[in-house]
Amino acid sequence: MILQASEYKQGKGSAMDYSAALDQAIGKLHEEGRYRTFIDIERRKGAYPQAIWTRPDGSETEITVWCGNDYLGMGQHPVVLKAMHEALDATGAGSGGTRNISGTTVYHKRLEVELADLHGQEAALVFSSAYNANDATLSTLRKLFPGLIIYSDQLNHASMIEGIKRFDGPKRIFRHNDIQHLRELLAADDPAAPKLIAFESIYSMDGDFGPIEAICDLADEFNALTYLDEVHAVGMYGPRGGGVAERDGLTGRIDIFNGTLGKAFGVFGGYIAGTAKMMDAIRSYAPGFIFTTSIPPSVAAGAAAAIAFLKTSDGQELRDKQQLHARILKMRLRGLGMPIIDHGSHIVPVHVGHPVHCKALSDMLLAEFGIYVQPINFPTVPRGTERLRFTPSPVHDPKQIDQLVHAMDDLWSQCKLNRHTCVA
């Protein structure tokens, strides 16, 4: 008889029952109503946001995706697909290595030129994800600026928090979007110490905006660098899709941009952008960049094509249509008394406030109405603020918006939930 490793360890009388510990950890998530379930869906080329859901019994149902991060439908755009096909036929599947060892191609260089131009910067650096870019960059900065102090918004993304945790230096957390608190923290530290303020342009769970200009003013006053995560804004805001900083004319005041290629640009990967000297230093010192295989050339080609397209007037039409659909959805849900959280961005959260109820509503929308939206529970959001988070796109049509609104109205009545407009 061949024993599994776990059986062998239990048989040896180990003090730790690893299997039981795993059962306990997973069971806790079930008890709290925040166990996450993968939904098996298949996007169909040219049909997004329609997709096919394969149920647990193997049967298939057509559904409408309402929680995707492909904000503008670029993951299905002919310009992107053409570029990817051409690069795939020319180079094959993978990059073949890290950027330092055979993994840098003309496609990667072209993409970085597009990104630098997008943000009005000298250079850019592509990573395997925006998470990796945040983690690797923020954790490396101490090596470049001895004695650096990082000031981080309380609600920064997990990737920024992780990078700052691994940063071997002093950290200060300021209350969310609280400029006065940030000022107090900056003023309390040595004026000669190097400083960096890390924050976001759009916080994706509430859809609220960071006070970019006010933070830049503080950075100037206290001689601090600015690190802006524009993950949920690139492609979506600004005359060329450069993000909220571009929209507000603040691009030149940001030292390091972070962004993603996997949301509005519809492909995969992440990046940072800044001065050529800053990018050179980070690529030379960040282990998360040095030791990671570069993204496939076909992916780089598709991302570059998406960025170039979204810089044009055609891209602006997509942004305008997306914003219109977001306004329509919020207006109609508000008209029904839905507790929406509205800060004026393209993200439409509906407050539920209980993990079990949130998961149940998500399941009912999928099973009864063919509407797919994932529940957002702790630790992504604080306990008691659980929500459904809708991301309308320019490729959602009026009929699909109508179906969603009627489904939400039906479920809110069916479940006897409170109706009141909520802005948090």
LUMROKE-429105 format. One record per residue (C-alpha): residue number from 1; residue in three letters; x, y, z. Coordinates in steps of 0.1 Angstrom, whole numbers. Example, Ala and Ser with C-alpha at 12.3 -4.5 7.8 and 13.67 -1.06 7.14 Angstrom:
2
+-----+-----+-------+-------+-------+
|   k |   r |  east | north |    up |
+-----+-----+-------+-------+-------+
|   1 | Ala |   123 |   -45 |    78 |
|   2 | Ser |   137 |   -11 |    71 |
+-----+-----+-------+-------+-------+
***
This chain:
424
+-----+-----+-------+-------+-------+
|   k |   r |  east | north |    up |
+-----+-----+-------+-------+-------+
|   1 | Met |     0 |     0 |     0 |
|   2 | Ile |    13 |    35 |    -9 |
|   3 | Leu |     5 |    62 |    16 |
|   4 | Gln |    -1 |    98 |     7 |
|   5 | Ala |    23 |   122 |    24 |
|   6 | Ser |    -4 |   136 |    47 |
|   7 | Glu |   -13 |   100 |    58 |
|   8 | Tyr |    23 |    92 |    64 |
|   9 | Lys |    29 |   122 |    86 |
|  10 | Gln |    -3 |   115 |   106 |
|  11 | Gly |     7 |    79 |   110 |
|  12 | Lys |    41 |    90 |   125 |
|  13 | Gly |    23 |   107 |   153 |
|  14 | Ser |    31 |   142 |   142 |
|  15 | Ala |    20 |   169 |   167 |
|  16 | Met |     4 |   188 |   138 |
|  17 | Asp |   -26 |   172 |   120 |
|  18 | Tyr |   -21 |   192 |    88 |
|  19 | Ser |   -53 |   179 |    72 |
|  20 | Ala |   -74 |   189 |   102 |
|  21 | Ala |   -58 |   223 |   102 |
|  22 | Leu |   -68 |   228 |    66 |
|  23 | Asp |  -103 |   217 |    73 |
|  24 | Gln |  -105 |   242 |   101 |
|  25 | Ala |   -92 |   271 |    80 |
|  26 | Ile |  -116 |   263 |    51 |
|  27 | Gly |  -145 |   256 |    75 |
|  28 | Lys |  -141 |   290 |    91 |
|  29 | Leu |  -147 |   307 |    57 |
|  30 | His |  -178 |   286 |    52 |
|  31 | Glu |  -191 |   296 |    87 |
|  32 | Glu |  -185 |   333 |    81 |
|  33 | Gly |  -202 |   331 |    47 |
|  34 | Arg |  -172 |   343 |    28 |
|  35 | Tyr |  -159 |   311 |    11 |
|  36 | Arg |  -152 |   319 |   -25 |
|  37 | Thr |  -164 |   298 |   -53 |
|  38 | Phe |  -150 |   298 |   -88 |
|  39 | Ile |  -177 |   302 |  -115 |
|  40 | Asp |  -167 |   283 |  -146 |
|  41 | Ile |  -174 |   307 |  -175 |
|  42 | Glu |  -163 |   308 |  -211 |
|  43 | Arg |  -161 |   341 |  -229 |
|  44 | Arg |  -170 |   339 |  -266 |
|  45 | Lys |  -151 |   361 |  -291 |
|  46 | Gly |  -172 |   390 |  -302 |
|  47 | Ala |  -201 |   382 |  -278 |
|  48 | Tyr |  -188 |   398 |  -246 |
|  49 | Pro |  -204 |   406 |  -221 |
|  50 | Gln |  -223 |   374 |  -229 |
|  51 | Ala |  -206 |   342 |  -218 |
|  52 | Ile |  -213 |   305 |  -212 |
|  53 | Trp |  -216 |   293 |  -176 |
|  54 | Thr |  -209 |   256 |  -171 |
|  55 | Arg |  -230 |   246 |  -141 |
|  56 | Pro |  -217 |   220 |  -116 |
|  57 | Asp |  -239 |   193 |  -132 |
|  58 | Gly |  -222 |   200 |  -166 |
|  59 | Ser |  -251 |   218 |  -182 |
|  60 | Glu |  -244 |   251 |  -200 |
|  61 | Thr |  -263 |   284 |  -197 |
|  62 | Glu |  -258 |   317 |  -214 |
|  63 | Ile |  -251 |   345 |  -189 |
|  64 | Thr |  -243 |   382 |  -189 |
|  65 | Val |  -210 |   392 |  -171 |
|  66 | Trp |  -216 |   422 |  -149 |
|  67 | Cys |  -184 |   421 |  -127 |
|  68 | Gly |  -156 |   419 |  -153 |
|  69 | Asn |  -126 |   441 |  -153 |
|  70 | Asp |  -124 |   442 |  -191 |
|  71 | Tyr |  -140 |   477 |  -186 |
|  72 | Leu |  -141 |   487 |  -223 |
|  73 | Gly |  -144 |   453 |  -240 |
|  74 | Met |  -109 |   456 |  -254 |
|  75 | Gly |  -102 |   419 |  -247 |
|  76 | Gln |  -124 |   412 |  -277 |
|  77 | His |  -115 |   441 |  -299 |
|  78 | Pro |  -104 |   433 |  -335 |
|  79 | Val |   -73 |   457 |  -332 |
|  80 | Val |   -60 |   438 |  -302 |
|  81 | Leu |   -67 |   403 |  -316 |
|  82 | Lys |   -51 |   411 |  -349 |
|  83 | Ala |   -19 |   423 |  -332 |
|  84 | Met |   -18 |   392 |  -310 |
|  85 | His |   -23 |   369 |  -339 |
|  86 | Glu |     5 |   385 |  -358 |
|  87 | Ala |    29 |   384 |  -329 |
|  88 | Leu |    20 |   348 |  -321 |
|  89 | Asp |    26 |   337 |  -357 |
|  90 | Ala |    59 |   356 |  -358 |
|  91 | Thr |    74 |   345 |  -324 |
|  92 | Gly |    55 |   315 |  -309 |
|  93 | Ala |    39 |   313 |  -275 |
|  94 | Gly |    63 |   323 |  -247 |
|  95 | Ser |    90 |   349 |  -243 |
|  96 | Gly |   116 |   323 |  -234 |
|  97 | Gly |   131 |   338 |  -203 |
|  98 | Thr |   134 |   368 |  -179 |
|  99 | Arg |   140 |   402 |  -193 |
| 100 | Asn |   177 |   399 |  -185 |
| 101 | Ile |   181 |   365 |  -201 |
| 102 | Ser |   165 |   362 |  -236 |
| 103 | Gly |   131 |   375 |  -226 |
| 104 | Thr |   132 |   411 |  -240 |
| 105 | Thr |   118 |   414 |  -275 |
| 106 | Val |   109 |   442 |  -298 |
| 107 | Tyr |    73 |   437 |  -286 |
| 108 | His |    82 |   444 |  -250 |
| 109 | Lys |   102 |   475 |  -260 |
| 110 | Arg |    74 |   488 |  -281 |
| 111 | Leu |    49 |   483 |  -253 |
| 112 | Glu |    71 |   502 |  -228 |
| 113 | Val |    74 |   531 |  -253 |
| 114 | Glu |    36 |   532 |  -256 |
| 115 | Leu |    32 |   532 |  -218 |
| 116 | Ala |    58 |   559 |  -212 |
| 117 | Asp |    41 |   581 |  -238 |
| 118 | Leu |     7 |   574 |  -222 |
| 119 | His |    18 |   589 |  -189 |
| 120 | Gly |    41 |   616 |  -204 |
| 121 | Gln |    71 |   599 |  -188 |
| 122 | Glu |   106 |   591 |  -200 |
| 123 | Ala |   103 |   553 |  -196 |
| 124 | Ala |    82 |   524 |  -184 |
| 125 | Leu |    88 |   489 |  -171 |
| 126 | Val |    65 |   459 |  -178 |
| 127 | Phe |    58 |   433 |  -151 |
| 128 | Ser |    38 |   401 |  -151 |
| 129 | Ser |    10 |   419 |  -132 |
| 130 | Ala |     2 |   452 |  -115 |
| 131 | Tyr |     3 |   433 |   -82 |
| 132 | Asn |    39 |   422 |   -89 |
| 133 | Ala |    48 |   457 |  -101 |
| 134 | Asn |    35 |   473 |   -69 |
| 135 | Asp |    50 |   446 |   -46 |
| 136 | Ala |    84 |   446 |   -63 |
| 137 | Thr |    88 |   483 |   -67 |
| 138 | Leu |    76 |   494 |   -33 |
| 139 | Ser |    97 |   468 |   -15 |
| 140 | Thr |   128 |   478 |   -34 |
| 141 | Leu |   128 |   515 |   -29 |
| 142 | Arg |   147 |   513 |     4 |
| 143 | Lys |   177 |   500 |   -15 |
| 144 | Leu |   176 |   531 |   -38 |
| 145 | Phe |   168 |   557 |   -11 |
| 146 | Pro |   185 |   548 |    23 |
| 147 | Gly |   163 |   560 |    52 |
| 148 | Leu |   132 |   563 |    30 |
| 149 | Ile |    98 |   567 |    48 |
| 150 | Ile |    67 |   555 |    30 |
| 151 | Tyr |    33 |   571 |    37 |
| 152 | Ser |     5 |   549 |    26 |
| 153 | Asp |   -33 |   555 |    23 |
| 154 | Gln |   -52 |   532 |    46 |
| 155 | Leu |   -73 |   517 |    18 |
| 156 | Asn |   -44 |   510 |    -6 |
| 157 | His |   -46 |   478 |   -26 |
| 158 | Ala |   -33 |   446 |   -11 |
| 159 | Ser |    -4 |   446 |   -35 |
| 160 | Met |     8 |   480 |   -23 |
| 161 | Ile |     3 |   469 |    13 |
| 162 | Glu |    23 |   438 |     7 |
| 163 | Gly |    51 |   457 |    -9 |
| 164 | Ile |    52 |   482 |    19 |
| 165 | Lys |    52 |   454 |    45 |
| 166 | Arg |    83 |   439 |    29 |
| 167 | Phe |    99 |   474 |    26 |
| 168 | Asp |   127 |   474 |    51 |
| 169 | Gly |   121 |   509 |    65 |
| 170 | Pro |    96 |   531 |    85 |
| 171 | Lys |    60 |   531 |    73 |
| 172 | Arg |    32 |   556 |    81 |
| 173 | Ile |    -5 |   548 |    74 |
| 174 | Phe |   -27 |   578 |    69 |
| 175 | Arg |   -65 |   577 |    71 |
| 176 | His |   -82 |   573 |    38 |
| 177 | Asn |   -80 |   604 |    17 |
| 178 | Asp |   -73 |   624 |    48 |
| 179 | Ile |   -50 |   652 |    38 |
| 180 | Gln |   -47 |   667 |    72 |
| 181 | His |   -37 |   634 |    88 |
| 182 | Leu |   -11 |   630 |    60 |
| 183 | Arg |     3 |   664 |    67 |
| 184 | Glu |     6 |   657 |   104 |
| 185 | Leu |    25 |   625 |    97 |
| 186 | Leu |    49 |   642 |    72 |
| 187 | Ala |    55 |   671 |    96 |
| 188 | Ala |    63 |   648 |   125 |
| 189 | Asp |    92 |   632 |   106 |
| 190 | Asp |   128 |   644 |   100 |
| 191 | Pro |   126 |   671 |    72 |
| 192 | Ala |   158 |   657 |    58 |
| 193 | Ala |   146 |   621 |    55 |
| 194 | Pro |   136 |   609 |    20 |
| 195 | Lys |    99 |   603 |    17 |
| 196 | Leu |    74 |   587 |    -7 |
| 197 | Ile |    35 |   590 |    -6 |
| 198 | Ala |    17 |   559 |   -21 |
| 199 | Phe |   -19 |   562 |   -30 |
| 200 | Glu |   -45 |   554 |   -57 |
| 201 | Ser |   -65 |   575 |   -82 |
| 202 | Ile |   -96 |   553 |   -79 |
| 203 | Tyr |  -103 |   530 |   -50 |
| 204 | Ser |  -121 |   502 |   -67 |
| 205 | Met |  -143 |   489 |   -39 |
| 206 | Asp |  -162 |   522 |   -33 |
| 207 | Gly |  -153 |   538 |   -66 |
| 208 | Asp |  -140 |   570 |   -49 |
| 209 | Phe |  -112 |   592 |   -62 |
| 210 | Gly |   -79 |   600 |   -44 |
| 211 | Pro |   -71 |   637 |   -39 |
| 212 | Ile |   -42 |   637 |   -63 |
| 213 | Glu |   -36 |   675 |   -65 |
| 214 | Ala |   -37 |   680 |   -27 |
| 215 | Ile |   -13 |   651 |   -22 |
| 216 | Cys |    11 |   665 |   -48 |
| 217 | Asp |    10 |   698 |   -31 |
| 218 | Leu |    20 |   681 |     2 |
| 219 | Ala |    47 |   662 |   -17 |
| 220 | Asp |    62 |   694 |   -30 |
| 221 | Glu |    60 |   710 |     4 |
| 222 | Phe |    78 |   681 |    22 |
| 223 | Asn |   101 |   671 |    -7 |
| 224 | Ala |    84 |   637 |   -11 |
| 225 | Leu |    81 |   614 |   -41 |
| 226 | Thr |    46 |   605 |   -53 |
| 227 | Tyr |    36 |   569 |   -62 |
| 228 | Leu |     2 |   567 |   -79 |
| 229 | Asp |   -17 |   535 |   -86 |
| 230 | Glu |   -39 |   541 |  -116 |
| 231 | Val |   -49 |   505 |  -121 |
| 232 | His |   -87 |   512 |  -123 |
| 233 | Ala |   -83 |   544 |  -142 |
| 234 | Val |   -58 |   538 |  -171 |
| 235 | Gly |   -77 |   536 |  -204 |
| 236 | Met |  -108 |   549 |  -186 |
| 237 | Tyr |  -100 |   586 |  -179 |
| 238 | Gly |   -82 |   614 |  -196 |
| 239 | Pro |   -83 |   625 |  -233 |
| 240 | Arg |   -59 |   596 |  -242 |
| 241 | Gly |   -67 |   572 |  -215 |
| 242 | Gly |   -38 |   582 |  -193 |
| 243 | Gly |   -59 |   580 |  -161 |
| 244 | Val |   -72 |   605 |  -136 |
| 245 | Ala |   -39 |   623 |  -134 |
| 246 | Glu |   -41 |   630 |  -171 |
| 247 | Arg |   -77 |   640 |  -169 |
| 248 | Asp |   -69 |   665 |  -141 |
| 249 | Gly |   -37 |   678 |  -158 |
| 250 | Leu |   -14 |   664 |  -131 |
| 251 | Thr |     7 |   639 |  -150 |
| 252 | Gly |    39 |   659 |  -146 |
| 253 | Arg |    36 |   659 |  -108 |
| 254 | Ile |    37 |   621 |  -104 |
| 255 | Asp |    71 |   604 |   -99 |
| 256 | Ile |    60 |   568 |  -104 |
| 257 | Phe |    28 |   555 |  -120 |
| 258 | Asn |    15 |   520 |  -115 |
| 259 | Gly |   -10 |   505 |  -139 |
| 260 | Thr |   -24 |   473 |  -154 |
| 261 | Leu |   -28 |   458 |  -188 |
| 262 | Gly |   -55 |   435 |  -177 |
| 263 | Lys |   -84 |   458 |  -171 |
| 264 | Ala |   -93 |   486 |  -195 |
| 265 | Phe |   -66 |   475 |  -220 |
| 266 | Gly |   -82 |   440 |  -220 |
| 267 | Val |   -50 |   419 |  -220 |
| 268 | Phe |   -26 |   408 |  -192 |
| 269 | Gly |     3 |   423 |  -172 |
| 270 | Gly |    13 |   454 |  -152 |
| 271 | Tyr |    38 |   482 |  -153 |
| 272 | Ile |    53 |   512 |  -138 |
| 273 | Ala |    63 |   545 |  -155 |
| 274 | Gly |    86 |   573 |  -145 |
| 275 | Thr |   120 |   588 |  -153 |
| 276 | Ala |   145 |   567 |  -173 |
| 277 | Lys |   168 |   568 |  -143 |
| 278 | Met |   141 |   555 |  -119 |
| 279 | Met |   131 |   527 |  -143 |
| 280 | Asp |   167 |   517 |  -147 |
| 281 | Ala |   173 |   515 |  -110 |
| 282 | Ile |   142 |   495 |  -103 |
| 283 | Arg |   148 |   470 |  -131 |
| 284 | Ser |   184 |   466 |  -118 |
| 285 | Tyr |   175 |   461 |   -81 |
| 286 | Ala |   139 |   446 |   -79 |
| 287 | Pro |   140 |   408 |   -74 |
| 288 | Gly |   103 |   406 |   -85 |
| 289 | Phe |   114 |   420 |  -119 |
| 290 | Ile |   148 |   403 |  -123 |
| 291 | Phe |   137 |   368 |  -116 |
| 292 | Thr |   103 |   367 |  -133 |
| 293 | Thr |    97 |   354 |  -169 |
| 294 | Ser |    86 |   382 |  -191 |
| 295 | Ile |    51 |   383 |  -205 |
| 296 | Pro |    46 |   365 |  -239 |
| 297 | Pro |    53 |   387 |  -270 |
| 298 | Ser |    18 |   382 |  -283 |
| 299 | Val |     4 |   396 |  -250 |
| 300 | Ala |    28 |   426 |  -252 |
| 301 | Ala |    17 |   432 |  -288 |
| 302 | Gly |   -20 |   431 |  -279 |
| 303 | Ala |   -15 |   454 |  -250 |
| 304 | Ala |     4 |   479 |  -271 |
| 305 | Ala |   -23 |   479 |  -297 |
| 306 | Ala |   -50 |   484 |  -271 |
| 307 | Ile |   -31 |   514 |  -256 |
| 308 | Ala |   -25 |   530 |  -290 |
| 309 | Phe |   -62 |   526 |  -299 |
| 310 | Leu |   -75 |   541 |  -267 |
| 311 | Lys |   -53 |   572 |  -272 |
| 312 | Thr |   -75 |   580 |  -303 |
| 313 | Ser |  -109 |   596 |  -307 |
| 314 | Asp |  -123 |   560 |  -312 |
| 315 | Gly |  -110 |   553 |  -277 |
| 316 | Gln |  -127 |   584 |  -263 |
| 317 | Glu |  -160 |   572 |  -278 |
| 318 | Leu |  -157 |   540 |  -258 |
| 319 | Arg |  -149 |   559 |  -226 |
| 320 | Asp |  -179 |   582 |  -232 |
| 321 | Lys |  -202 |   553 |  -238 |
| 322 | Gln |  -190 |   535 |  -207 |
| 323 | Gln |  -195 |   566 |  -185 |
| 324 | Leu |  -230 |   570 |  -199 |
| 325 | His |  -239 |   534 |  -192 |
| 326 | Ala |  -226 |   538 |  -156 |
| 327 | Arg |  -247 |   569 |  -151 |
| 328 | Ile |  -278 |   552 |  -165 |
| 329 | Leu |  -273 |   522 |  -142 |
| 330 | Lys |  -267 |   543 |  -111 |
| 331 | Met |  -297 |   565 |  -119 |
| 332 | Arg |  -321 |   536 |  -124 |
| 333 | Leu |  -309 |   517 |   -93 |
| 334 | Arg |  -311 |   549 |   -72 |
| 335 | Gly |  -346 |   553 |   -85 |
| 336 | Leu |  -355 |   519 |   -70 |
| 337 | Gly |  -341 |   529 |   -37 |
| 338 | Met |  -311 |   506 |   -41 |
| 339 | Pro |  -283 |   514 |   -15 |
| 340 | Ile |  -257 |   523 |   -41 |
| 341 | Ile |  -223 |   538 |   -34 |
| 342 | Asp |  -218 |   566 |   -58 |
| 343 | His |  -186 |   587 |   -60 |
| 344 | Gly |  -189 |   596 |   -97 |
| 345 | Ser |  -166 |   569 |  -111 |
| 346 | His |  -174 |   540 |  -135 |
| 347 | Ile |  -178 |   515 |  -106 |
| 348 | Val |  -212 |   508 |   -93 |
| 349 | Pro |  -212 |   491 |   -58 |
| 350 | Val |  -245 |   481 |   -42 |
| 351 | His |  -243 |   478 |    -4 |
| 352 | Val |  -256 |   446 |    12 |
| 353 | Gly |  -238 |   445 |    45 |
| 354 | His |  -239 |   408 |    53 |
| 355 | Pro |  -216 |   381 |    38 |
| 356 | Val |  -243 |   354 |    36 |
| 357 | His |  -269 |   376 |    21 |
| 358 | Cys |  -244 |   390 |    -4 |
| 359 | Lys |  -234 |   355 |   -15 |
| 360 | Ala |  -271 |   344 |   -17 |
| 361 | Leu |  -280 |   374 |   -39 |
| 362 | Ser |  -251 |   366 |   -62 |
| 363 | Asp |  -262 |   330 |   -65 |
| 364 | Met |  -298 |   340 |   -72 |
| 365 | Leu |  -288 |   365 |   -98 |
| 366 | Leu |  -268 |   338 |  -116 |
| 367 | Ala |  -292 |   309 |  -113 |
| 368 | Glu |  -325 |   327 |  -118 |
| 369 | Phe |  -316 |   356 |  -141 |
| 370 | Gly |  -284 |   346 |  -158 |
| 371 | Ile |  -266 |   376 |  -143 |
| 372 | Tyr |  -231 |   371 |  -131 |
| 373 | Val |  -217 |   394 |  -103 |
| 374 | Gln |  -194 |   381 |   -76 |
| 375 | Pro |  -200 |   390 |   -39 |
| 376 | Ile |  -174 |   412 |   -24 |
| 377 | Asn |  -167 |   402 |    12 |
| 378 | Phe |  -141 |   405 |    39 |
| 379 | Pro |  -111 |   409 |    36 |
| 380 | Thr |  -115 |   427 |     3 |
| 381 | Val |  -139 |   451 |    21 |
| 382 | Pro |  -144 |   456 |    59 |
| 383 | Arg |  -169 |   434 |    76 |
| 384 | Gly |  -204 |   449 |    75 |
| 385 | Thr |  -198 |   466 |    41 |
| 386 | Glu |  -202 |   435 |    19 |
| 387 | Arg |  -215 |   444 |   -15 |
| 388 | Leu |  -223 |   435 |   -51 |
| 389 | Arg |  -199 |   455 |   -74 |
| 390 | Phe |  -212 |   461 |  -110 |
| 391 | Thr |  -189 |   473 |  -138 |
| 392 | Pro |  -210 |   485 |  -167 |
| 393 | Ser |  -192 |   487 |  -200 |
| 394 | Pro |  -198 |   502 |  -235 |
| 395 | Val |  -206 |   467 |  -247 |
| 396 | His |  -235 |   462 |  -223 |
| 397 | Asp |  -266 |   472 |  -243 |
| 398 | Pro |  -298 |   489 |  -230 |
| 399 | Lys |  -316 |   455 |  -229 |
| 400 | Gln |  -290 |   440 |  -206 |
| 401 | Ile |  -291 |   470 |  -183 |
| 402 | Asp |  -329 |   467 |  -182 |
| 403 | Gln |  -327 |   430 |  -173 |
| 404 | Leu |  -302 |   438 |  -145 |
| 405 | Val |  -324 |   465 |  -130 |
| 406 | His |  -355 |   444 |  -131 |
| 407 | Ala |  -336 |   414 |  -115 |
| 408 | Met |  -323 |   436 |   -87 |
| 409 | Asp |  -358 |   451 |   -80 |
| 410 | Asp |  -373 |   416 |   -79 |
| 411 | Leu |  -346 |   402 |   -56 |
| 412 | Trp |  -347 |   432 |   -32 |
| 413 | Ser |  -385 |   427 |   -28 |
| 414 | Gln |  -382 |   389 |   -26 |
| 415 | Cys |  -356 |   391 |     1 |
| 416 | Lys |  -373 |   420 |    19 |
| 417 | Leu |  -341 |   441 |    19 |
| 418 | Asn |  -340 |   478 |    28 |
| 419 | Arg |  -342 |   504 |     1 |
| 420 | His |  -323 |   536 |     7 |
| 421 | Thr |  -298 |   554 |   -13 |
| 422 | Cys |  -263 |   551 |     3 |
| 423 | Val |  -232 |   572 |    -3 |
| 424 | Ala |  -202 |   561 |    17 |
+-----+-----+-------+-------+-------+
***
